């Protein structure tokens, strides 16, 4: 009873804390929204003010040049240097202010181009008047300047119109937000009350569901255990009881080949050879299934041993094959780990068989075995226990035919092969055994390969 009271107290405290957090977040959001709307309005006013200043500056430049054209008094040209500096500064300020508006940026680019031409034309007109050019040349420049100013004013009007529309829209948004804020708080308060009530109901329901779930889970565990026992019996029968019929098939095929050799034609002898080969393959697959089933039972005791010693034993056992293929194997230093020796030895043999068996034709296999320590943050492999933070990574890498890396998940499946029996011999269970061995060690095995460049298999053993 005390435990239930404490639980209800914690639920109430948590709910109150959530309410306070929600209200604080809403207040913070409201303040930020008001600041944002104010900044947007101020931003629009700045753009409109700079547009007005730009218009005034260009108008002043026009007035100065016109006064000079009419009177030829050079004092009218004195403000021109100041006007050029102000014009350039206003353009740069506007570019920064409208960087978030592509349409306004395009219009400002057109205005900038137009004003550059207009300034150049004003300077040209100044030089023409100073050089006493013909009246017709002066009038042509004035007419061209008038067209440029018309284009400038049109684009300026479009920019001012859009900024005015933005200003109106932002004022409306601000007013709408101010109207919705009280209603939002009332809704939030009502929702929080409903959440509090729902939490209480959910808590009661969760307790009942948990009791019911525990009963269902217990029933499922019993059912799963029964199914697992049946599968174990089936696998045992497949790996042991079926061995005898397979041996008899091969024995009688051999007798038939020896005693009836003279009576069988070439096709009959070929069929017998295929029967014997198929029986041999089936017998090997049954032996592998037996090996795999033994791995599931975990009868072996873990000991501290160096993987380097196990690699040396495997390499020594395959020395004849290594010499036949003229293979080169580099074995780096490996630390001592807590392992199931027979399982790891079986895994190393399967990986070495894989490296030797999938070599390039005419190219001596080059195999390297290395070790490094890795942090789980460096890894993106699925299946690694998250409680374990550091791993010993042992990698075996070859220069063989490799495979498409997108299929690396399939190579660890039982009896799954990426090459046909005619292309490469094998039964397709070696890498599945490797995966099972690593699972028994609370680790994983990963692969990386490139076609015609080789493959690398990395085993991740927990450091602790």
C-alpha positions in Angstrom: 0.0 0.0 0.0 2.8 2.4 0.9 4.5 1.5 -2.4 1.3 2.3 -4.3 1.0 5.6 -2.5 4.6 6.5 -3.3 3.9 5.7 -7.0 0.8 7.9 -7.1 2.8 10.7 -5.4 5.5 10.4 -8.0 2.9 10.5 -10.8 1.3 13.6 -9.3 4.7 15.3 -8.9 5.7 14.4 -12.4 2.4 15.7 -13.8 2.8 19.0 -11.9 6.3 19.4 -13.2 5.1 18.8 -16.7 2.4 21.5 -16.3 5.0 24.0 -15.1 7.3 23.1 -18.0 4.5 23.5 -20.5 3.4 26.9 -19.2 7.0 28.1 -19.1 7.6 26.9 -22.7 4.4 28.6 -23.8 5.4 31.9 -22.2 8.8 31.7 -23.7 7.4 30.9 -27.1 4.9 33.8 -26.8 7.7 36.2 -25.9 9.9 35.0 -28.8 7.0 35.2 -31.2 6.3 38.8 -30.1 10.0 39.7 -30.5 10.0 38.0 -33.9 7.0 40.0 -35.1 8.5 43.2 -33.8 11.8 42.5 -35.5 10.0 41.7 -38.8 8.1 45.0 -38.7 11.3 46.9 -37.8 13.1 45.1 -40.6 10.4 46.1 -43.1 10.6 49.8 -42.0 14.4 49.7 -42.5 14.0 48.4 -46.0 11.4 51.0 -46.9 13.5 53.7 -45.3 16.6 52.7 -47.3 14.5 52.5 -50.5 13.3 56.1 -49.9 16.9 57.3 -49.2 18.1 55.6 -52.4 15.4 57.4 -54.3 16.3 60.7 -52.7 20.1 60.2 -53.5 19.4 59.4 -57.2 17.0 62.4 -57.4 19.7 64.6 -55.9 22.2 63.3 -58.5 19.8 64.1 -61.3 19.2 67.6 -60.0 23.0 68.3 -59.8 23.6 67.2 -63.3 20.6 69.1 -64.7 21.8 72.2 -62.9 25.2 71.8 -64.4 23.8 71.1 -67.9 21.7 74.2 -67.8 24.1 76.6 -66.2 27.5 74.9 -66.8 28.3 75.9 -63.3 30.7 73.3 -61.8 29.6 74.0 -58.3 26.6 71.8 -59.0 28.9 68.8 -59.4 30.4 69.2 -55.9 27.8 66.7 -54.2 28.4 64.0 -56.9 31.3 62.3 -55.0 29.2 62.2 -51.8 26.2 60.9 -53.7 28.3 58.0 -55.2 29.4 56.9 -51.7 25.9 57.1 -50.3 24.4 55.2 -53.2 27.0 52.4 -52.8 26.4 52.2 -49.1 22.6 52.1 -49.5 22.8 49.3 -52.1 25.0 47.2 -49.7 22.6 47.8 -46.8 19.6 46.7 -48.9 21.4 43.6 -50.0 21.9 42.5 -46.4 18.3 43.4 -45.4 16.6 41.5 -48.3 18.8 38.4 -48.3 15.8 36.3 -47.3 13.6 37.5 -50.2 14.7 36.2 -53.6 12.2 38.4 -55.5 13.5 41.5 -53.8 17.0 40.4 -54.5 16.3 40.1 -58.2 14.7 43.6 -58.3 17.6 45.1 -56.4 20.0 43.5 -58.8 18.1 45.2 -61.7 18.1 48.5 -59.8 21.9 48.2 -59.1 22.6 47.5 -62.8 20.3 50.4 -63.9 21.9 52.8 -61.4 25.4 51.9 -62.5 24.5 52.7 -66.1 22.8 55.8 -65.0 25.8 57.0 -63.0 28.1 56.3 -65.9 25.7 58.2 -68.2 25.6 61.1 -65.8 29.4 61.2 -65.8 29.4 61.0 -69.6 26.9 63.8 -69.8 29.1 65.9 -67.5 32.1 65.3 -69.8 30.1 66.1 -72.9 28.9 69.4 -71.5 32.4 70.2 -70.3 33.8 69.5 -73.8 31.0 71.6 -75.5 29.7 68.6 -77.4 26.8 69.1 -79.8 23.4 69.7 -78.5 22.1 66.6 -80.2 24.6 64.3 -78.4 23.7 65.9 -75.1 19.9 65.4 -75.8 20.5 61.8 -76.7 22.2 61.1 -73.4 19.4 62.9 -71.5 16.8 60.8 -73.3 18.6 57.6 -72.5 19.0 58.7 -68.8 15.3 59.4 -68.7 14.6 55.8 -69.8 17.0 54.4 -67.2 15.3 56.5 -64.5 11.9 55.2 -65.6 13.1 51.6 -65.2 14.7 52.5 -61.8 11.4 54.0 -60.5 9.4 51.0 -61.7 11.5 48.5 -59.9 11.7 50.7 -56.9 7.9 51.0 -56.8 7.6 47.2 -57.0 10.0 46.8 -54.1 8.2 49.4 -52.0 4.8 47.7 -52.9 6.0 44.3 -51.7 7.5 45.7 -48.5 4.2 47.4 -47.8 2.4 44.2 -48.3 4.8 42.4 -46.0 4.3 45.1 -43.4 0.5 44.7 -43.6 0.7 40.9 -43.4 3.0 41.0 -40.4 0.8 43.4 -38.6 -2.2 41.1 -39.2 -0.2 38.1 -37.9 0.8 40.0 -34.8 -2.8 40.9 -34.1 -4.0 37.4 -34.8 -1.4 36.0 -32.4 -2.4 38.5 -29.7 -6.1 37.4 -30.0 -5.2 33.7 -29.9 -2.9 33.8 -26.9 -5.6 33.8 -24.1 -7.6 31.1 -25.9 -4.4 29.0 -26.2 -3.8 29.2 -22.5 -7.3 28.2 -21.7 -7.0 25.2 -24.1 -3.7 24.2 -22.6 -5.1 24.3 -19.1 -8.0 22.2 -20.1 -5.7 19.7 -21.9 -3.4 19.5 -18.9 -6.4 18.7 -16.7 -7.5 16.0 -19.1 -3.9 14.7 -19.3 -3.8 14.5 -15.5 -7.1 12.6 -15.4 -6.0 10.3 -18.2 -2.7 9.7 -16.5 -4.5 8.4 -13.5 -6.8 6.2 -15.5 -3.8 5.0 -17.6 -1.9 4.2 -14.5 -4.6 1.9 -13.2 -5.0 0.3 -16.6 -1.3 -0.1 -17.0 -1.1 -2.1 -13.7 -3.9 -4.4 -14.9 -2.3 -4.8 -18.3 1.0 -5.5 -16.8 -0.4 -8.3 -14.7 -2.2 -9.7 -17.7 0.9 -9.3 -19.9 3.0 -11.3 -17.3 0.6 -14.1 -17.5 0.6 -14.1 -21.4 4.4 -13.8 -21.4 4.7 -16.8 -19.1 2.4 -18.8 -21.4 4.4 -17.7 -24.5 7.7 -18.7 -22.8 6.4 -22.1 -22.2 5.2 -22.4 -25.8 8.5 -21.1 -27.0 10.4 -23.6 -24.9 8.3 -26.4 -26.3 8.8 -25.2 -29.9 12.6 -24.9 -29.2 12.8 -28.4 -27.9 10.9 -29.7 -30.9 13.3 -27.8 -33.3 16.3 -29.2 -31.4 15.0 -32.7 -31.7 14.3 -32.1 -35.4 17.8 -30.7 -36.0 19.3 -33.6 -34.0 17.5 -36.0 -36.2 18.6 -34.2 -39.3 22.3 -34.1 -38.2 22.5 -37.6 -36.7 19.7 -39.9 -37.7 20.0 -39.0 -41.4 23.7 -39.7 -41.5 23.1 -43.4 -41.7 20.8 -43.3 -44.8 23.3 -41.0 -46.6 26.2 -43.3 -45.8 24.2 -46.2 -47.2 23.4 -44.3 -50.4 27.1 -43.6 -50.9 28.1 -47.2 -50.0 25.6 -48.8 -52.4 26.5 -46.3 -55.1 30.2 -47.4 -54.7 29.2 -51.1 -54.8 27.2 -50.5 -57.9 30.0 -48.6 -59.6 32.5 -51.4 -58.8 30.4 -54.5 -59.5 28.4 -53.2 -62.4 31.1 -51.1 -64.0 31.3 -53.3 -67.1 27.5 -53.2 -67.6 27.1 -49.4 -67.2 27.6 -47.2 -70.2 29.2 -43.8 -70.0 26.0 -42.1 -69.0 25.3 -44.6 -66.3 28.7 -44.1 -64.8 28.2 -40.3 -64.9 24.9 -40.6 -63.1 26.6 -42.7 -60.4 29.3 -40.1 -60.0 26.6 -37.4 -59.5 24.8 -39.6 -57.0 28.0 -40.0 -55.0 28.8 -36.3 -55.2 25.4 -35.3 -54.1 25.5 -37.8 -51.2 28.9 -36.5 -50.2 27.6 -32.9 -50.2 24.5 -33.8 -48.2 26.7 -35.7 -45.7 28.9 -32.6 -45.3 25.9 -30.4 -44.8 24.5 -32.7 -42.1 27.9 -32.6 -40.4 27.8 -28.8 -40.5 24.3 -28.7 -39.1 25.6 -31.0 -36.2 28.4 -28.5 -35.6 26.0 -25.6 -35.7 23.7 -27.3 -33.2 26.6 -28.0 -30.8 27.3 -24.3 -30.9 23.8 -23.5 -29.8 24.1 -25.8 -26.7 27.3 -24.0 -25.4 28.8 -27.1 -23.7 32.3 -25.7 -23.8 33.9 -23.8 -20.9 35.4 -20.3 -21.6 39.2 -19.9 -20.9 41.7 -17.1 -21.2 43.8 -17.8 -24.3 45.4 -15.8 -27.1 43.6 -15.9 -30.5 47.1 -15.8 -32.0 47.8 -19.3 -30.7 44.5 -20.5 -32.2 45.3 -18.9 -35.6 48.7 -20.6 -35.6 47.1 -24.0 -35.0 44.6 -23.4 -37.9 47.4 -22.2 -40.2 49.6 -25.2 -39.4 46.7 -27.6 -40.1 46.2 -25.9 -43.6 49.9 -25.6 -44.4 49.8 -28.0 -47.4 46.9 -26.1 -49.0 48.6 -22.8 -48.3 51.8 -24.0 -49.9 49.9 -25.4 -52.9 48.3 -22.0 -53.5 51.5 -20.2 -52.8 49.6 -18.1 -50.3 51.1 -15.4 -48.1 49.7 -15.0 -44.5 50.7 -12.2 -42.1 49.6 -12.7 -38.5 49.8 -9.7 -36.3 50.1 -9.6 -32.5 46.8 -10.5 -30.8 45.9 -10.0 -27.1 44.7 -12.7 -24.7 40.9 -13.0 -24.5 38.3 -15.1 -22.7 37.1 -17.5 -25.4 35.6 -20.8 -26.2 38.7 -22.3 -27.9 37.1 -25.0 -30.0 34.4 -22.7 -31.2 36.9 -19.9 -32.1 39.2 -22.4 -33.8 36.2 -23.6 -35.9 35.4 -20.0 -36.8 39.1 -19.2 -37.7 39.2 -22.3 -39.9 36.0 -21.3 -41.7 37.4 -17.8 -42.3 40.7 -19.1 -43.6 38.9 -21.6 -45.9 36.9 -18.7 -47.2 40.0 -16.6 -47.9 41.8 -19.4 -49.6 38.8 -20.7 -51.5 37.7 -17.4 -53.0 41.1 -16.4 -54.4 41.6 -15.0 -57.9 42.7 -17.5 -60.5 46.4 -17.3 -61.1 47.0 -14.8 -58.3 48.6 -16.0 -55.0 46.3 -15.3 -52.0 47.6 -12.5 -49.7 46.0 -12.7 -46.3 46.6 -10.5 -43.3 45.2 -10.9 -39.8 45.3 -7.8 -37.5 44.0 -6.4 -34.3 42.9 -3.0 -33.0 40.8 -1.7 -30.1 37.7 0.3 -30.9 35.1 2.3 -29.1 31.4 1.6 -29.7 31.0 5.3 -30.7 33.2 4.5 -33.8 30.9 1.7 -34.9 27.6 1.6 -36.8 27.1 -2.1 -36.7 23.8 -3.5 -35.6 23.7 -6.2 -32.9 26.4 -4.8 -30.6 25.4 -4.8 -26.9 25.0 -1.1 -25.9 26.3 -1.8 -22.4 29.7 -2.8 -23.7 31.7 0.3 -24.7 35.0 -1.1 -25.9 35.8 -4.0 -28.3 38.8 -6.0 -29.6 38.5 -6.0 -33.4 40.3 -8.9 -35.1 40.2 -8.6 -38.9 41.1 -11.1 -41.6 41.6 -9.5 -45.0 42.3 -11.1 -48.4 42.9 -10.0 -52.0 40.4 -12.5 -53.5 37.4 -12.1 -55.8 35.3 -10.3 -53.1 31.6 -9.6 -53.6 29.1 -6.8 -53.8 29.1 -5.2 -50.4 25.3 -4.7 -50.4 25.0 -8.5 -50.0 27.2 -8.7 -46.9 24.2 -9.4 -44.7 23.3 -12.5 -46.8 26.7 -14.2 -46.6 26.1 -15.0 -42.9 22.8 -16.8 -43.6 22.6 -20.6 -43.4 23.4 -22.3 -46.8 23.3 -18.9 -48.5 25.9 -18.6 -51.3 26.7 -15.8 -53.6 28.4 -18.1 -56.1 27.2 -21.3 -57.7 28.8 -24.7 -56.9 30.3 -24.8 -60.3 32.0 -21.4 -59.8 33.3 -22.0 -56.2 33.0 -25.1 -54.0 31.5 -24.8 -50.6 28.4 -25.5 -48.5 27.3 -22.0 -47.4 27.4 -22.6 -43.7 30.9 -21.5 -42.7 30.1 -17.8 -42.2 26.8 -18.7 -40.4 28.9 -20.7 -37.9 31.1 -17.7 -37.5 28.1 -15.5 -36.7 26.9 -18.0 -34.1 30.3 -18.3 -32.5 30.5 -14.5 -32.2 27.0 -14.4 -30.7 28.1 -16.9 -28.1 30.9 -14.5 -27.2 28.5 -11.5 -26.9 30.1 -10.0 -30.0 29.4 -9.7 -33.7 31.1 -10.3 -37.0 31.0 -7.8 -39.9 32.1 -7.9 -43.5 33.3 -5.4 -46.1 34.2 -6.4 -49.7 34.7 -5.1 -53.2 34.4 -7.1 -56.3 37.9 -8.3 -57.6 39.6 -6.4 -54.7 39.0 -8.8 -51.8 37.0 -9.1 -48.6 37.6 -8.3 -45.0 35.8 -10.0 -42.0 36.1 -8.3 -38.6 35.2 -10.0 -35.4 34.3 -7.7 -32.5 35.0 -9.3 -29.1 34.0 -7.5 -25.9 37.0 -6.0 -24.1 35.6 -6.6 -20.6 
